[in-house]
């Protein structure tokens, strides 16, 4: 096996230890995630989502206002033309 190739999954550790032992030892150290941590992460996600939505809205709002003003202008001009035609 060359130095750059990854070791195969069937390769045994070189010092003769069983590969399963460290995993069992780490399993004993497992702890539940605290509700405070989960709430903190959830709040950060909500803040980022809110900021993203506000930014998207601030980019779209000028276009929406422009289109509505254009529609109002067209409606006013068409109303003036109808009155002038009568």
C-alpha positions in Angstrom: 0.0 0.0 0.0 1.4 3.4 -0.9 1.6 6.3 1.5 -1.1 8.4 -0.3 -3.7 5.7 -0.5 -6.3 5.4 2.4 -6.1 2.4 4.6 -8.7 -0.3 3.8 -11.5 -0.8 6.3 -10.4 -4.4 6.9 -6.9 -3.4 8.0 -6.2 -4.1 11.7 -4.4 -1.6 13.9 -0.6 -2.0 13.9 -0.3 -2.3 17.7 -2.6 -5.3 17.9 -5.5 -3.6 19.8 -9.1 -4.3 18.9 -10.5 -1.3 16.8 -13.8 -1.5 18.7 -12.5 -0.6 22.2 -12.1 3.2 21.7 -15.7 3.4 20.4 -17.1 1.7 23.5 -15.1 4.0 25.8 -16.4 7.1 23.9 -20.0 5.8 24.1 -19.8 6.0 27.9 -18.9 9.7 27.6 -22.1 10.5 25.6 -24.3 13.2 27.1 -27.7 14.6 26.0 -27.8 18.0 24.3 -29.1 20.6 26.7 -32.4 22.4 25.9 -30.6 25.8 26.4 -28.1 24.9 23.6 -30.9 23.8 21.3 -32.9 26.9 22.0 -29.8 29.1 21.4 -29.2 27.4 18.0 -32.9 27.7 17.1 -32.9 31.4 18.0 -29.8 32.0 15.8 -31.4 30.3 12.9 -34.6 32.4 13.3 -32.5 35.6 13.5 -30.7 34.7 10.3 -33.9 33.8 8.5 -35.5 37.0 9.6 -32.6 39.1 8.4 -32.6 37.2 5.1 -36.3 37.9 4.6 -36.0 41.6 5.4 -33.1 41.9 3.0 -35.0 40.2 0.2 -38.0 42.4 1.0 -35.9 45.6 0.9 -34.6 44.6 -2.5 -38.0 43.8 -3.9 -40.0 46.6 -2.4 -38.7 49.5 -4.7 -39.7 47.4 -7.7 -43.1 46.7 -6.3 -43.7 50.3 -5.5 -42.5 51.4 -9.0 -44.9 48.9 -10.7 -47.9 50.1 -8.6 -47.1 53.7 -9.3 -46.9 52.9 -13.0 -50.3 51.1 -12.9 -51.8 54.1 -11.1 -50.4 56.5 -13.7 -51.7 54.4 -16.6 -55.1 54.2 -14.9 -55.2 58.0 -14.4 -54.1 58.7 -18.0 -56.7 56.2 -19.4 -59.4 57.9 -17.3 -58.4 61.4 -18.6 -58.5 60.1 -22.2 -62.0 58.6 -21.7 -63.2 62.0 -20.3 -61.6 63.9 -23.2 -63.2 61.4 -25.7 -66.7 61.9 -24.3 
